[in-house]
Amino acid sequence: MLSRLRPMLVKEFIQTFKDPRMRMVLFVVPVLQVIVFGYAVTTDVRDIQTAVYDLDNSPESREMAARFTGSGHFRVVRTVSTDAQVTALMDRGAVRVVVRMNRGFGEAVRAGGRAPLQLILDGTDSNTTSVVLAYAGQILEDLRFKPLVRGRAGTAGAGGVRLVSRAWFNENLESRNFYVPGVIAALLAVISLILSSMAIVREREIGTIEQIMVTPIGRAEFVLGKTLPFLLIGVVNVVVVSLVAVLWFDVPIRGNPLLLMASALLYLVSMLAVGIFISTVSRTQQQAMMTAFFFILPAMMLSGFIFPIANMPVWVQWMTYLNPLRYFLVIIRGVFLKGIGFGLLWPQLAGLAVLAAAMLAFASLRFKKTVL
């Protein structure tokens, strides 16, 4: 088998690497994409454009505005004095939040009573608005222990309880640490799926499929010969983009790198098998490309990369078990951030192994039906 498979592998490598542009696409573009998407894909909200609407103009109201700017999340870009200015700024999208303090704010603070504070937010992007509200809530919560008036302990003495939170695995709550491993998994899926989806159909278009069919190579060997070159290319990409994540973005890798590589092998085989199957049912490379994209979009949406699977309807959650990306996202994030091992990740590894074996079998059977 090896003697028949070796010429097939040599042919595939020569055909893949003979074009310098293809080498650029395979090894340079993934690195650039990880860097670009690593900066772009983040839910952290910084430098929130803020306007201060201070009708009281007291030391307490100015201190309240300073608390917002000193938090590091809000950046005051305008100071307004009328409701019309607030409306104009919101309509133009010039600010995302307006901090309004009415007359009597400082007097109410000094008297120890209730001092109403109004936050006017642009709710167009509900996710960003929720984050802004959380930041503002933290600032207001801190007032219980760092009051605007010295010597007044707010309500801290009422119960004597203060919440101190600590996050495991991602201590600074950097969303980049969560999303960069997901970007790696998504890029590997796109590259491996597109390359393998055109593997067999390309032979048919250029007229070499008949020459291959008259050789002694078997159908399973043919599918394996089409898969192994892209698998090796994928392994190289896994190493390179993982180094970019660790060295460029400072994403910690707390788990076993060998477990990550073994998981990546299963993941690549499953995605390549899907691509080979697409290649067997397509007649042209354009058809293969379009079919691959029709698979990629649902795979992204149903993987947990963007939307939590637990929030999906139950029948959709069952569909996600057919998605290799779903399993690998759990593995790569678990290895990078949590440092968990095989004892906890074996269900995901088993799912990848089953999908890889099933899709390779389907691709071999389909190849038999359509070519021989």
N, C-alpha and C positions, 0 to 999 in steps of 0.2 A: 504493500500500500504506500509506504514512504517513497519508494522509487518512482511511483506514478504521481505522487502528490508533489514532489520536489519541483519538477518542471512547471507545474501549474503555479506554484508559489513564485518561482523566478519570473514567470511571465507576468503575473499580476503586479509584482513590485516594479518591473521595468515599465509596464504600461502606466502605472500610477505616478512614478517619479520622473518620467521622461520629459514632462512639461514643467519648466521652472515655476510657472505660476501656480501649478498644483502643489508644489512643495511649499510655496508661500502660504497657500490657503490651509494646508494641513498643519503647519507647525507655527507660523507667525500670527496668522489671524486669530486663532484661539487665545493666544496670550493677550493680544490687543483687546479682544472682546472681554476677557475677564477683567482687565484693568478698567475699561470704560464702564462696563456694567457694574463692577464692584463699587464704583463711585456713584453711579446713577441709581441703582436699585437700593434704596434706603428709605426707611420710614421716619428717621430722625428729623425733627423740625428745629432748625436753628435760625437765628436772626429774624425772628417773627416781626414783621413790619407793624409797628404799634403807633397809635396816636393817643395822646393824653388830653382828656377833656376835663380840665380842673376848674370848676366853678367856685371852689372854696379858696384856693390859693393860700392855704395855711401851711405851717411847718409840717403838720401831720400829713396833709395831702401830698406835699412835695416828697416827703419821706416815703409815702406809699408808692409814688411813681418811681422813686429811686430803687425800691425793692424789686420792681419788675425789671428795670434795666440791669440791676446788679445780679440778677439770677443767671445771666448768660444766655437766656433763651429769647428775650424780647429786646428789640431795638427800636427806640422811639425815633420816628422819622418826621412826625408832625405834632404840633401843639395846636389844638383847635379851641374855638370859643363859642361856636354856634352849632345848632342842630343841622343847619344847612351844610356846613362844612363836613360834618360827619357823614351825611348822606352822599355828598359828592365824592368823598374819598372812598366810601364803600362801593359806590356805583362804578368807579374807575378801577377798582381793585388795587388802589394804592396802599391800603393797609388791610391787615387781616383781623386786627382787634383794636377796639377803642376802649380805653380805661376811663370811666366817667366817675367823678366825685362831685356831688352836689354841695351846695352851700350848707354849712353846718357840720361838715364831715369832721373837721378838726375838733370842734366843740364837743361833738358826741364821743370822740375818742378820749378826750381829756376827762369827760364825765364818767367814763367807764360804761357807757351805754352802747346801743347798737349804732354802728356807722355804716349805712348802706353804701355798697360799692357796685357799680354796674359795669359789666363787661359786654360789649357789643361785638359779636364775632361774625365773620363771613362764613356762613355754613355751606357754601357751594361744594367744597370738598369735605365731606363729613368725617373722614378719617383724620385729616389734618386738624379739623376743628376739635375733635375728641382729644387729640394730643395737646393742643393749646389749652384746653380746659383743664387737663391733668396738670400741666405746668402751673397754671394759675392757681389751681386748688392747692398745690404744694406750697406756693408762696403764702397763700392765706392761712394754711395750716401752721406754717412756721410763726405766724404772728402770735400764736398762743404762747410761745416760749421766747420770742424776741419781739415784744410789743413795740408799737410806735412811740409810746410814752415811757421813758425810763422809770423803773421802779414799779411798774404795773405789770403783774404776771399774767394778765389776761385771764383765761379760765383754767390755767394749768393747775392751780391749787385745788380746784374742785374735785378732781378725781385722782390726781397724782400719777396718771398713766400717760406715757408717751410712747408712740409707736416708732420703733427703729427697724427699718426693713433692710434685708440683705438678699441679694439675688445670687443664686448658685449658677455656675457654668458660664455666665456672661455678666461678670460683676458690674461692669459699667453700663450695662444695657445698651451696648452698641448694636444697632440693627444690622450693621455691615457684617458682624461676626455670624449672624444667622443667615443672611442672604448670600454671601459670597460662596459658601459651600453649595447652596442651591443653584447658583449661577454655573458653577463647575459641572454639576450633574446635568443641567439643562443643555449646556454647550456640548457636552459629550453625546447627549442624545441626538441633537441636531446633526452633528458632524457624522457620527456613525450611521445614523439612519439614512441620510442623504447619499452618502458614499455607497453604502451597500444596496440601496434601492435601485441604483442604476448599474449594478455589477453585471447581471445576466442580460438585461435588456440591451445594454451597450454591445454585448457580443452579437446579439441578434441584429442590431442595426448596422453594424460594420461588416456583417457577413461571415464572422469567424465561428459562429456557434456550430455550424455543420462540421467544420474541421475538428472541433473539440469532441463532437459526438462520435466521430469515427475512431477516436483514440480509445485505448483500453480503460481509461479512467471511468470509475463508476459514478452513479448519481450522487451518492452520499459524499464521495471524495470530491466531486465537482463543487458541491455546496460548501464543503469544508475548505477547499482551496480558495473559494471566493471570500470566505469569512476570515481566515487566519491573517492575511495581510492587513486588513483593516483593524483586526483585533490588536495586532502589534503596534500599529499607528496609534490606536486609541490608548494603549498602555503608556506610550511615550507622552501623549497629551496629558494623561492623568498625572504623571510625575511632574511635568513642566508647570501645568496650571496650579497644582497643589503647592509647588514651591513659590509661585507668584502669590498665592493666597497667604502663605506663612511669612514670606520675606517682605512682600510689598505692603500687604494690608494688615500684617501682624495678627492674623487670625490664629488663635492657638490650636495646636493639634495635640490633644491630651491622650489620645488613644494609641493603639498599635498601628503603625504605618503598614505593616505586612497584612493586617486584617483589612485595612482600607484597600490595598492593592488586590487582594483576593476577592473582595466584594466588587471592586471595579471590573475585574475580569468577568464575573458572572453577569454584571449589569451590561457590559459591552456586548457579550455574547447574546444576551436576550434582545438588545436593541438591534444588533446586526442581523439576527435571525428574522426580526420583523422586517427589516429592510430587504433581506433576500427574498422573503415571501412576497413583498410588494413587487420586487423585480420579476418574479415568476408570473404574476398576474397582469403585468403591464406589457404593452406592445411597443411603446416608444419611451424615450427618456423623459419627454415632457409629461407623459402620463405618470411615470414613476415619480417624478418630482412633485407633481400636484398631489398624488396619493400620499406621499410622505408628509407633505405639509398638512393635509387633512388629518393625519394621525398625530402630528406634533402638537397642534393647537389643543385638542382635547386632552392629550397626555399632560400638557402643562397645567391646564385648568383643573384636572382631576388628580393632581399629584400632591397637593398640599403646599406647593411652592408659593402660591399667591394667596389662596383661600384655604382656611382650615378644613380638613376633611370632616371633622366632627360637626361642622355647621351645615353640611350638605344633607339633603334628604336621604333617608335610609337606602332607597333603591339606587341612588347615585353612589353612595358609599360602597355598595356591593360591586358596582362597576369598576371602582378604583383598584380592586384586587387584580384586575387584568392589566394594570399599568406598571411596567417595570420601574418607571421613574418614582412612583410612590414608595417602593421599597428602598431604593437607593438613597432617597432623600433622608429617610430615617437613619440609614447606616452612616452616611457621610457626616451628617450633623451630629450624630451620636459619637462618632470617632473624633471629630474635630473638637467639639465643645464639651462633651460630657466624659470622654475617655472610657466609655463602656466597651465591653468585649463580646466575645462570641456567646457567652451565656445568656445575654439579653438580646442579641441581634440575630440569633439563629432562625427565628421565624421569617425575618426579612430575607435572609440568605436562602432559606428553603423556598420561599416564594420566587425569588429570582431564578433559582436552579430549575424549578418546575416550568416556569415560563420559557426559559432558554431551551430546555429540552423539547417542550411542546412546539415552539415556533420553528426550531430546526427540523423537527419531524414533518410539520406541515409544509415547510418549504421544499423538503426532499420529495414529498408525495406530489405536491403541485408541479414541481419540475418534471417529474415522471409523466404526469398526465398531459402536459402541454408541449413538451419537446420530443419525447420518445414516442 
